Amino acid sequence: MAKLNMGIIGCGDFLRWQANGIKKSSLVRVRSLFDPDAGRSKKYAALLGGSPVGSADEIFADKSVDIICLFVPPWLRKNMVIQAVKCGKHILATKPLGPNIADCAAMVKAVGKKVRAGIIYRRTGSALFETYKRIFKSGQIGRLALYRQDWLHHYPQWNNWATDPARNGGPFMDAMIHNLNIARYLMGRPATACTYSSAKLAHRELKCGDTEFMKLDFAGGSAHLFITWAADLAVHSTQGNDREHIDICYMVTDKGWRLTDCWQDDKQVVIASRLGKKKVWPVKPLGGTVFDRFAAAILKKGPQPSDLPDMVEAAQDVTIYRQAERQLGKIHKVKLPR
Ligand SMILES: NC(=O)c1ccc[n+]([C@@H]2O[C@H](COP(=O)([O-])OP(=O)(O)OC[C@H]3O[C@@H](n4cnc5c(N)ncnc54)[C@H](O)[C@@H]3O)[C@@H](O)[C@H]2O)c1
């Protein structure tokens, strides 16, 4: 199969996390990279191939670039998405899609069906969440009724925008939005109602809250999504996301099965238990990298890879969060644009 050329805009910490996947991909090749900090684009060009360039416009204007990776902070994404679409480029970006509902709506409108867009989340490339999805879809232990997530880590310190509510948000928008997306994916039905709270328990120096909780209801189900930056867990480096994480997750179906995952003999498994009985499913690896799956979908005009949310889904996540934030403590209906 032909290879697609990628231009990368934004060579910060997120690219560090994606670099291995890009290196392992066989259907994409890096053509050019831009970051206002030229040292960063040079460093990743040396690692991934391609040429560092002096402006994002050079990447937009390059006719040989098929896919643009917008690995920039959320408040910069809208204009770049609009420009990418104008230049006929497919788009890979990440969460949160934008800082507010209006930016997200503008990006969804710009993309329409003109180009392909994929938004990389925590569930992207995760064979584990695809395994959970298969189990719930099969119906063999009932429908997902409770998705419960507790997540603790220190607040981000490697940039000056992540804790700013106007440019990004607090812990929910910055991190728990991954699990909001996972919960919606695994529930497989629309969210109906929401209750949300935010508090500053330890870090009064932050512009945002440090402890946030959302209860998101679905027909016959609920997601309980709790995150805190209040505890000063270990920070291994302030240059990037190298922090101690405590992550507790379990799920329960409407037939009373509790699901968790763990490693057994170096193999990851999902385990369901009920009344002392157990069922075990192996987690089967996904084929290839997300970059290859996205490129294959473009080349074959195939469906979006199931582990790669599209722009509408990512915009809905931001919309749910921003609507909830305006109605602190109040149970309210979830209203999503069609
Ligand atoms: N770091 C992580 O672990 C992680 C994980 C998942 C998602 N994300 C998401 O990735 C995105 C980027 O976050 P990050 O952690 O890489 O932040 P970062 O601050 O480390 O990197 C952002 C990069 O964008 C560059 N940049 C700033 N203005 C630019 C412009 N006008 N044009 C091009 N580049 C510009 C910066 O110089 C910087 O190198 C955010 O949406 C974030 O939520 C990050």
The ligand as a Gaussian input file, in Angstrom:
#p B3LYP/6-31G(d) Opt

LIG

0 1
 N        1.437000      15.319000      27.511000
 C        0.556000      14.340000      27.640000
 O        0.755000      13.365000      28.391000
 C       -0.709000      14.384000      26.843000
 C       -1.493000      13.233000      26.806000
 C       -2.668000      13.243000      26.064000
 C       -3.047000      14.393000      25.386000
 N       -2.269000      15.521000      25.482000
 C       -2.733000      16.721000      24.755000
 O       -1.760000      17.096000      23.772000
 C       -1.895000      18.478000      23.463000
 C       -0.516000      19.124000      23.598000
 O       -0.104000      18.966000      24.954000
 P        1.421000      18.736000      25.386000
 O        1.378000      18.032000      26.675000
 O        2.198000      18.217000      24.254000
 O        1.824000      20.257000      25.651000
 P        3.254000      20.929000      25.492000
 O        3.107000      22.302000      26.042000
 O        4.298000      20.021000      26.011000
 O        3.451000      20.985000      23.909000
 C        2.747000      21.863000      23.078000
 C        3.697000      22.262000      21.962000
 O        2.999000      23.125000      21.067000
 C        3.933000      24.139000      20.687000
 N        3.223000      25.306000      20.191000
 C        2.779000      26.388000      20.883000
 N        2.240000      27.281000      20.018000
 C        2.333000      26.735000      18.777000
 C        1.958000      27.189000      17.480000
 N        1.341000      28.352000      17.298000
 N        2.228000      26.380000      16.433000
 C        2.835000      25.187000      16.599000
 N        3.216000      24.722000      17.806000
 C        2.964000      25.479000      18.886000
 C        4.720000      24.438000      21.940000
 O        5.953000      25.105000      21.652000
 C        4.918000      23.024000      22.487000
 O        6.107000      22.440000      22.006000
 C       -2.922000      19.032000      24.454000
 O       -4.188000      19.097000      23.851000
 C       -2.910000      17.992000      25.573000
 O       -4.105000      17.946000      26.322000
 C       -1.114000      15.544000      26.167000

